[in-house]
Amino acid sequence: MAWAAGVAAVGPTRVFGQDLDDCTRWAFLSDTHVASDPDNRYRGFYPYRNLQEVAGQIACHPPDGVVITGDLARMRGEVQAYENLKTLLTPITEQRPVYLGLGNHDTHDDFAQAFKAGSGDVRTVEDKHVVTAVAGPMRLIVLDSLIADRAAGLLGSSQRMWLSSYLAGSDDRPTILFFHHRPQIDLLDSKRLFDIIEPMAKVKAVVYGHSHKFNFAQYKGIHLINLPATGYNMSGSQPVGWVEADLTSRGGRFTLHAIGGSRKYDGCTERLTWRS
Ligand SMILES: [Fe+2]
C-alpha cells in the first residue's frame, strides 16, 4: 500500500523517470511524531509545528518524492493523528508522492483507516505496509518493521521472503531500503536481512530512524543512514529536521536541513559512493 498525491494509492511500482544517468532528488524524514492535539509539546518541541515548517520548505522546491521512515504518530497512532499528518503533508502531496513507513509508535489499523486504500489495492505482504518505487536511476523499497506493542522491530519471515524474491526479480538498478528500526540494534532480524542483501550488490544503502540521531555508517559496503527526527530530539547535540538526498546511479549527496535542536551541521552535505 502506498499513499501518494493526497490519496491512498495502492499497487504496482510507480516510475518517475527512465534515464539511468538522471539524478533524482528526494526528501527523507523520520519520526514526525504528530499527535492528535496540534499543540502537543514534548522535550520543548512542537512536532506539529515542526512538520508544518518542514513541509513548507519541501513544497517550495519540491523534490521527486518524500519518504518518512516511521513513528509518524506521537505516542500511539490514532486516526486523528494521521488525519493531522495528512493535512500537514498536503502542500507536498498536492505536487509529489509521499511514501510512509511505520514505526513502533504507529498502528496498522488506524493508519490504514486514515490513509484508506484506493481501488486496486494489492497486499504485497500480508499485514505489512510495503511500498516500492522507481525514481530515475534508483529503486526505493519502504519496508515495515513495526511489531504491535513492541519498541523493537521485526521484518518477519514473509516480508523477508517477499524482499528476497522481489530483489532477485528486479533489474540491477541501485536500490535503497527504508524501514524504521536500527539494524543490528533494534531490528531483531537484522542478520537475516543482511544475509539477503549483502550478496545483492544492487542494494546500496538502508535508511532508518528510531534513534532521533543523525548518523552515517557502513556495514559490508552497505551504507547505513540514520535520519534525524523531525518531531523532537533526545539530546541537545542532535538536529531536528530533514535530509535532502540527491541520488544517482553512482552515489548520493545527503544534505541536512535543521530547523531545531543542534544546527551545527545545518546545510552540510555527506557524499556517499555506492558499492559495486
Ligand atoms: Fe521516534
Boltz pocket constraint, residues with backbone or C-beta under 6 A from the ligand:
constraints:
  - pocket:
      binder: B
      contacts: [[A, 31], [A, 33], [A, 70], [A, 71], [A, 103], [A, 210], [A, 211], [A, 212], [A, 229]]
      max_distance: 6.0
